[in-house]
Amino acid sequence: MKALFNDIKFEANLGSIIRHAYCFGIEEIILTENQRSLKPNKTFKCSAGIYDKMKITKVKLEDFLNNYVGRKICPIPNKNCKKLSEFKFEKNDLLIFGNEDNVPNKIKDSADEFLYIPMDEKITKQCLNLATSFSIIAYEQWKG
């Protein structure tokens, strides 16, 4: 499984994503070519030294999404989404995320499947941090 992120804004998030991807068997982190330059020292520190061990690639978003062979899974709730605990992952799946603020339409439009992480029903307008959401999903796919 691979994971694509569009323009992550915060070094700590990228570092945590790298660390958790490595821990839970994600084979590659894919960043879009518009990824802003992040401070490498903070990203490296937050990755707990895993930064150099993880395969990280930069791509042109639309070309990559159009040519990817495998399911593209977007973790945002909509009327067709599946609960994370009921979702069955496949080896060639690609998790596709926006950044800390939003998921662009071109990512949503390219998705084959949608899933959501259930939360307490008292929470209606809040969502989980980008790195936290990724980590929960990565763990779920890892444990099978």
C-alpha positions in Angstrom: 0.0 0.0 0.0 1.1 3.5 -0.7 -0.1 6.9 0.6 -0.3 10.2 -1.3 -0.5 13.6 0.4 -1.2 16.9 -1.3 0.8 19.9 0.1 1.4 19.0 3.8 1.8 22.3 5.7 3.5 21.2 9.0 6.8 19.5 9.5 5.6 17.6 12.6 2.7 16.1 10.6 5.0 14.9 7.8 7.5 13.5 10.3 4.8 11.6 12.1 3.3 10.3 8.8 6.7 9.0 7.8 7.3 7.3 11.1 3.9 5.7 11.2 4.0 4.7 7.5 7.2 2.8 8.2 5.9 1.2 11.4 2.7 -0.1 9.7 4.1 -1.3 6.4 3.2 1.5 4.0 5.7 1.0 1.2 5.9 4.6 -0.1 4.9 8.1 0.8 4.0 10.2 -2.3 4.0 13.9 -2.1 2.7 16.2 -4.8 5.1 18.4 -6.7 3.6 21.5 -5.1 4.7 20.3 -1.7 6.1 23.4 0.1 9.6 23.2 1.4 9.5 22.0 5.0 12.3 22.4 7.5 14.2 19.1 7.1 15.5 19.0 10.7 12.1 19.2 12.2 10.6 16.6 9.8 13.6 14.3 10.5 13.3 14.7 14.3 9.5 14.0 14.2 10.1 10.9 12.1 12.3 9.5 14.9 15.1 8.9 12.4 13.0 6.9 9.9 13.1 9.7 7.3 16.1 8.1 5.5 14.5 4.6 5.5 11.2 5.5 4.0 10.7 5.7 0.2 9.4 9.2 -0.5 8.5 10.4 -4.0 7.2 13.6 -5.5 4.7 13.5 -8.4 2.5 15.6 -10.6 -0.9 15.0 -8.9 -3.2 14.7 -11.9 -0.9 12.6 -14.0 -0.2 10.3 -11.1 -3.9 9.8 -10.1 -4.9 9.3 -13.7 -2.3 6.5 -14.2 -2.3 4.8 -10.8 -3.2 1.1 -11.1 -5.1 0.1 -8.0 -7.9 1.5 -5.9 -7.7 5.1 -4.7 -9.1 5.5 -1.3 -10.1 8.9 0.2 -10.7 9.1 3.9 -13.5 11.6 4.0 -17.2 11.0 4.9 -19.8 11.1 2.2 -23.0 9.3 1.3 -21.0 6.3 -0.2 -18.3 5.9 2.4 -17.5 2.8 4.5 -16.7 2.6 8.1 -13.0 2.0 8.6 -13.5 -1.1 10.7 -15.6 -2.6 7.9 -13.2 -1.7 5.0 -11.2 -4.4 3.3 -7.8 -3.2 2.1 -6.0 -4.6 -0.9 -2.2 -4.6 -1.6 -2.3 -2.1 -4.4 -4.5 0.4 -2.6 -3.5 4.1 -2.6 -4.6 6.2 0.4 -5.1 9.8 -0.9 -5.2 12.7 1.5 -5.4 16.4 1.1 -3.5 18.6 3.6 -4.4 19.9 7.0 -7.1 22.2 5.6 -8.9 20.3 2.9 -9.1 17.6 0.3 -9.2 19.2 -3.2 -11.9 18.2 -5.6 -9.4 16.6 -8.0 -8.5 14.2 -5.3 -12.1 13.5 -4.3 -13.1 13.1 -7.9 -10.4 10.5 -8.5 -11.3 8.3 -5.6 -12.7 4.8 -6.1 -13.7 4.4 -2.5 -14.3 6.5 0.5 -14.0 5.6 4.2 -14.4 7.3 7.5 -13.1 7.0 11.0 -16.1 6.8 13.4 -15.9 9.3 16.3 -18.1 10.0 19.3 -21.4 11.4 18.0 -21.0 14.5 20.2 -18.2 15.6 17.8 -20.0 17.1 14.8 -17.7 19.8 13.3 -14.2 18.7 14.5 -12.0 16.2 12.7 -8.8 14.4 13.5 -5.4 15.8 12.7 -4.0 14.7 9.3 -1.2 12.6 10.8 -3.5 11.1 13.4 -6.1 10.1 10.7 -3.4 8.6 8.6 -1.9 6.7 11.5 -5.2 5.1 12.5 -5.9 4.1 8.9 -2.4 2.7 8.4 -2.7 0.7 11.6 -6.0 -0.8 10.5 -4.7 -1.9 7.1 -1.6 -3.3 8.8 -3.5 -5.4 11.3 -5.7 -6.8 8.5 
